[in-house]
Amino acid sequence: MVPARNLIFTGIIKSLSMRSTHTRRKFIQQSGILLSSALLPWPGFSMAGGRKYKMGLQLFTIRDAMERDPVGSLKRVKSLGYQDLETYGYDGEKGAYYGLKTAEFKQVLEELELTTSSGHYGFAPYFHTPLAQLEQFVDQCIEGALAAGQRYITWPWLDPESRSIASFKKLCEKLNWIGERVTQAGLGFAYHNHDYEFFDQGGDTGYDIILRETDPRLVKLQLDLYWVMHSSKKSPKELVALQPGRFVMWHIKDMDKVTRDYTELGNGSIDYTSILPDPELAGLEYYFIEQGGNFAENSMKSIAESAAYFQKNLQKHL
């Protein structure tokens, strides 16, 4: 199964590289049916030892290390027990992750027996640009995600000037449009929350609008559990109950007991054994451990501490 899947990716990426920009978009859409079947979860699939999910890491956590030495950093990530990665910072113009051409990045992952199931892509600068510019960027993201072997493209951020009720309504239109385009390419599309989606704005919130006005078939949700505990009036379980099956990815990180900033897993105030939603009810496919900053010592030591705590205390729940 795995070699066949890799052959599908290899053939598609080679074909992409041989096509002009004009025909690439049509080819991406035509590849969607083939990739959709290749990327569907296998029935009854489970990880070794009975675990259903790979232990994932959002690489933004170690962005300083990835900038200095991406390959060496990935080797260290692998040694700590992480198996799956979420990327950030894809360079669509150069077709590169962390300064490595996508094919080279994919080869490094394969040699280390790592996968990348999702990427955070920089959509925010295109929020107010003409549709043609957004369309071009979306196609670049699709090409990069396909080449890296990812399953999901994720919208991760809104600039402060784009967080009004009116902006969230406009955002939903864009999310639905991008979701349709990404789905046609055989990939999944998701939206990642922070705190500002939960701010009350005259009795409504951005997250309420997203839940109401985006199509669940086209726009999945990546639930950042830290930010839910930090700013939402609803618990993770209550949010999942609103739209079961839609929360296909989670971010797992802890909250400092005093400052409420990020901290290493096990050092903070979030009791994950009590707040974790039911993975099957949520529709969970992947999770990623993350710490955006406030490291006790440095980012690499933090992911080591979080991995050790997770493996001992939380992995049995997933």
C-alpha positions as CSV (number, residue, x, y, z in Angstrom):
1,M,0.0,0.0,0.0
2,V,2.7,2.5,0.9
3,P,4.9,1.9,-2.2
4,A,1.8,2.2,-4.4
5,R,0.9,5.5,-2.8
6,N,4.4,6.8,-3.2
7,L,4.3,5.9,-6.9
8,I,1.1,7.9,-7.3
9,F,2.8,11.0,-5.8
10,T,6.0,10.5,-7.8
11,G,4.1,10.3,-11.1
12,I,1.9,13.3,-10.3
13,I,4.8,15.5,-9.2
14,K,6.8,14.6,-12.3
15,S,3.9,15.5,-14.5
16,L,3.4,18.8,-12.6
17,S,7.0,19.8,-13.3
18,M,6.6,19.1,-17.0
19,R,3.5,21.3,-17.4
20,S,3.2,25.0,-17.9
21,T,1.6,27.3,-15.3
22,H,-1.4,27.5,-17.6
23,T,-2.1,23.8,-17.7
24,R,-0.9,23.0,-14.2
25,R,-4.2,24.2,-12.6
26,K,-6.3,21.9,-14.8
27,F,-3.9,19.0,-14.1
28,I,-4.2,19.5,-10.3
29,Q,-7.9,19.2,-10.6
30,Q,-7.8,16.1,-12.7
31,S,-5.4,14.5,-10.2
32,G,-8.0,15.0,-7.4
33,I,-10.0,11.8,-7.9
34,L,-6.8,9.6,-7.9
35,L,-5.3,11.3,-4.9
36,S,-8.6,11.2,-2.9
37,S,-8.6,7.5,-3.1
38,A,-4.9,7.2,-2.4
39,L,-5.1,9.4,0.7
40,L,-8.2,8.0,2.4
41,P,-7.5,6.4,5.8
42,W,-7.2,2.7,5.6
43,P,-10.1,0.8,7.2
44,G,-9.1,-0.6,10.6
45,F,-5.7,1.1,10.4
46,S,-3.9,1.5,13.7
47,M,-0.4,2.2,14.8
48,A,1.9,-0.4,16.3
49,G,1.1,-1.0,19.9
50,G,-2.6,-0.3,19.4
51,R,-2.2,3.5,18.9
52,K,-4.3,4.9,16.2
53,Y,-2.4,8.2,15.7
54,K,1.2,9.1,15.1
55,M,2.8,11.5,17.6
56,G,3.0,14.8,15.7
57,L,4.9,18.0,16.0
58,Q,4.2,21.4,14.6
59,L,7.7,22.5,13.4
60,F,7.0,26.2,14.2
61,T,7.9,25.1,17.7
62,I,11.5,24.7,16.7
63,R,11.6,27.4,14.0
64,D,14.9,28.8,15.2
65,A,16.5,25.3,14.9
66,M,14.9,24.7,11.5
67,E,16.3,27.9,10.3
68,R,19.9,27.0,11.4
69,D,19.9,23.3,10.5
70,P,16.8,21.8,9.1
71,V,18.1,18.3,8.4
72,G,19.9,18.0,11.7
73,S,16.8,19.3,13.5
74,L,14.6,16.7,11.8
75,K,17.0,14.0,12.9
76,R,16.7,15.1,16.5
77,V,12.9,15.3,16.2
78,K,12.9,11.7,15.0
79,S,15.1,10.6,17.8
80,L,12.6,12.0,20.4
81,G,9.8,9.8,19.1
82,Y,7.9,12.2,16.8
83,Q,6.6,10.5,13.7
84,D,4.5,13.1,11.9
85,L,5.1,16.8,11.2
86,E,3.1,19.9,10.4
87,T,5.1,22.4,8.3
88,Y,5.0,26.2,8.2
89,G,6.5,28.8,5.9
90,Y,6.3,27.1,2.5
91,D,7.9,29.3,-0.2
92,G,5.6,28.9,-3.1
93,E,7.7,30.9,-5.5
94,K,10.7,28.7,-5.0
95,G,8.8,25.5,-4.3
96,A,10.7,25.0,-1.1
97,Y,10.4,24.1,2.6
98,Y,13.1,25.5,4.9
99,G,15.4,26.3,2.0
100,L,15.1,22.8,0.6
101,K,13.4,22.1,-2.7
102,T,10.3,20.2,-2.0
103,A,11.6,17.0,-3.6
104,E,14.7,17.2,-1.4
105,F,12.6,17.9,1.7
106,K,10.4,14.9,0.9
107,Q,13.5,12.7,0.5
108,V,14.9,13.7,3.9
109,L,11.6,12.8,5.5
110,E,11.5,9.4,3.8
111,E,15.0,8.6,4.8
112,L,14.1,9.5,8.4
113,E,10.8,7.6,8.2
114,L,8.9,10.8,9.0
115,T,5.7,12.0,7.4
116,T,4.1,15.4,7.1
117,S,0.3,15.3,7.1
118,S,-0.5,19.0,7.2
119,G,1.0,22.4,6.5
120,H,0.3,25.9,7.8
121,Y,0.3,28.1,4.7
122,G,0.5,31.9,4.6
123,F,-2.9,32.9,3.4
124,A,-3.2,36.1,5.5
125,P,-1.4,38.5,3.1
126,Y,-3.9,37.5,0.4
127,F,-7.0,38.3,2.5
128,H,-7.5,41.7,0.7
129,T,-5.8,41.0,-2.6
130,P,-7.6,40.4,-5.9
131,L,-8.9,36.8,-6.3
132,A,-6.4,36.0,-9.0
133,Q,-3.5,36.5,-6.6
134,L,-5.1,34.3,-4.0
135,E,-5.9,31.7,-6.7
136,Q,-2.2,31.6,-7.8
137,F,-1.0,31.2,-4.2
138,V,-3.6,28.4,-3.5
139,D,-2.3,26.5,-6.5
140,Q,1.3,26.9,-5.3
141,C,0.2,25.5,-1.9
142,I,-1.6,22.6,-3.6
143,E,1.5,21.8,-5.6
144,G,3.7,22.0,-2.5
145,A,1.4,19.9,-0.4
146,L,1.1,17.2,-3.1
147,A,4.9,17.1,-3.5
148,A,5.5,16.8,0.2
149,G,2.8,14.0,0.6
150,Q,0.6,16.1,2.9
151,R,-3.1,15.4,3.4
152,Y,-4.2,18.8,4.6
153,I,-3.6,22.5,3.7
154,T,-4.4,24.7,6.7
155,W,-5.2,28.4,7.1
156,P,-3.4,29.3,10.3
157,W,-3.7,33.1,11.0
158,L,-5.6,36.3,10.6
159,D,-3.9,39.7,10.8
160,P,-5.4,42.0,13.5
161,E,-7.1,44.2,10.9
162,S,-9.1,41.2,9.6
163,R,-10.8,40.1,12.8
164,S,-14.1,42.1,12.8
165,I,-17.5,40.4,12.3
166,A,-17.6,41.7,8.8
167,S,-14.1,40.3,8.1
168,F,-15.1,36.9,9.5
169,K,-18.0,36.8,7.1
170,K,-15.7,37.7,4.3
171,L,-13.2,35.0,5.5
172,C,-15.9,32.4,5.3
173,E,-16.5,33.1,1.7
174,K,-12.8,32.7,1.0
175,L,-12.5,29.5,3.1
176,N,-15.4,27.9,1.2
177,W,-13.8,28.9,-2.1
178,I,-10.3,27.6,-1.2
179,G,-11.8,24.5,0.3
180,E,-13.6,23.6,-2.9
181,R,-10.4,24.2,-4.9
182,V,-8.2,22.2,-2.5
183,T,-10.8,19.4,-2.4
184,Q,-10.9,19.2,-6.2
185,A,-7.1,18.5,-6.0
186,G,-7.7,15.5,-3.7
187,L,-6.5,17.2,-0.5
188,G,-8.3,18.4,2.6
189,F,-8.5,22.0,3.8
190,A,-8.8,23.2,7.4
191,Y,-8.9,26.4,9.5
192,H,-6.8,26.8,12.7
193,N,-8.0,28.9,15.6
194,H,-6.2,31.2,18.0
195,D,-7.9,33.3,20.8
196,Y,-9.4,36.1,18.7
197,E,-12.0,33.8,17.1
198,F,-13.6,33.5,20.6
199,F,-13.8,37.2,21.5
200,D,-17.4,38.4,22.0
201,Q,-18.4,41.1,19.4
202,G,-21.9,42.2,20.2
203,G,-23.1,38.7,21.1
204,D,-21.4,36.9,18.2
205,T,-17.9,35.5,17.8
206,G,-15.7,34.8,14.8
207,Y,-15.8,31.1,15.6
208,D,-19.6,31.0,15.7
209,I,-19.6,32.6,12.2
210,I,-17.1,30.0,10.9
211,L,-19.2,27.2,12.2
212,R,-22.3,28.7,10.7
213,E,-21.1,30.0,7.3
214,T,-18.5,27.5,6.1
215,D,-19.3,24.2,4.4
216,P,-18.3,21.3,6.7
217,R,-17.6,19.2,3.6
218,L,-15.0,21.7,2.3
219,V,-13.6,23.4,5.4
220,K,-12.5,21.2,8.3
221,L,-11.3,22.5,11.6
222,Q,-8.0,22.2,13.4
223,L,-8.8,22.7,17.0
224,D,-6.1,24.4,19.0
225,L,-6.9,23.1,22.5
226,Y,-4.7,25.6,24.3
227,W,-6.5,28.6,22.8
228,V,-9.9,27.0,23.5
229,M,-9.0,26.6,27.1
230,H,-7.5,30.1,27.2
231,S,-10.3,32.1,25.6
232,S,-13.4,30.1,24.7
233,K,-16.5,30.1,26.8
234,K,-17.1,26.6,25.5
235,S,-14.9,23.6,26.3
236,P,-13.3,21.5,23.6
237,K,-15.9,18.8,24.2
238,E,-18.7,21.3,23.9
239,L,-17.3,22.6,20.6
240,V,-16.9,19.1,19.2
241,A,-20.5,18.3,20.2
242,L,-21.7,21.2,18.0
243,Q,-20.4,19.7,14.8
244,P,-19.1,16.1,15.3
245,G,-16.7,14.8,12.7
246,R,-15.4,18.1,11.6
247,F,-12.4,18.6,14.0
248,V,-10.0,16.5,12.1
249,M,-6.8,17.9,13.6
250,W,-5.8,19.1,17.1
251,H,-3.0,21.2,18.5
252,I,-1.8,20.1,21.9
253,K,0.1,22.5,24.2
254,D,0.1,23.5,27.8
255,M,-0.6,26.8,29.6
256,D,1.7,28.4,32.2
257,K,0.0,28.4,35.6
258,V,0.8,32.1,36.3
259,T,1.2,34.0,33.0
260,R,-1.2,31.7,30.9
261,D,1.5,31.8,28.2
262,Y,2.8,28.6,26.5
263,T,4.8,26.1,28.5
264,E,6.1,22.5,28.2
265,L,3.5,19.7,28.5
266,G,3.1,18.7,32.1
267,N,4.3,22.1,33.5
268,G,1.1,23.9,33.0
269,S,-2.5,24.1,34.1
270,I,-4.3,22.1,31.4
271,D,-5.5,18.7,32.5
272,Y,-5.6,16.9,29.2
273,T,-6.9,13.7,30.7
274,S,-10.1,15.5,31.5
275,I,-10.5,17.9,28.6
276,L,-9.7,15.8,25.6
277,P,-12.7,15.3,23.4
278,D,-13.6,11.8,22.1
279,P,-11.3,11.4,19.1
280,E,-13.8,9.4,17.1
281,L,-16.6,11.9,17.8
282,A,-14.4,14.7,16.8
283,G,-13.3,13.0,13.6
284,L,-9.7,13.2,14.6
285,E,-7.1,12.2,12.0
286,Y,-3.9,13.9,13.2
287,Y,-2.6,15.8,16.2
288,F,0.4,18.0,16.7
289,I,2.3,19.0,19.8
290,E,3.3,22.6,19.7
291,Q,4.8,25.4,21.9
292,G,5.0,28.8,20.3
293,G,7.5,30.3,22.7
294,N,8.2,30.9,26.4
295,F,10.6,27.9,26.5
296,A,12.1,26.9,29.8
297,E,15.5,26.7,28.2
298,N,15.3,26.4,24.4
299,S,13.0,25.0,21.8
300,M,14.7,21.7,21.2
301,K,14.9,20.9,25.0
302,S,11.2,21.8,25.2
303,I,10.1,19.4,22.5
304,A,12.1,16.7,24.3
305,E,10.3,17.4,27.6
306,S,6.9,17.6,26.0
307,A,7.5,14.4,24.1
308,A,8.5,12.5,27.2
309,Y,5.5,13.7,29.2
310,F,3.1,13.0,26.4
311,Q,4.4,9.5,25.8
312,K,4.2,8.7,29.5
313,N,0.9,10.4,30.4
314,L,-1.3,11.2,27.3
315,Q,-0.4,9.0,24.4
316,K,-2.5,6.1,25.8
317,H,-5.6,8.3,25.3
318,L,-4.8,8.7,21.6
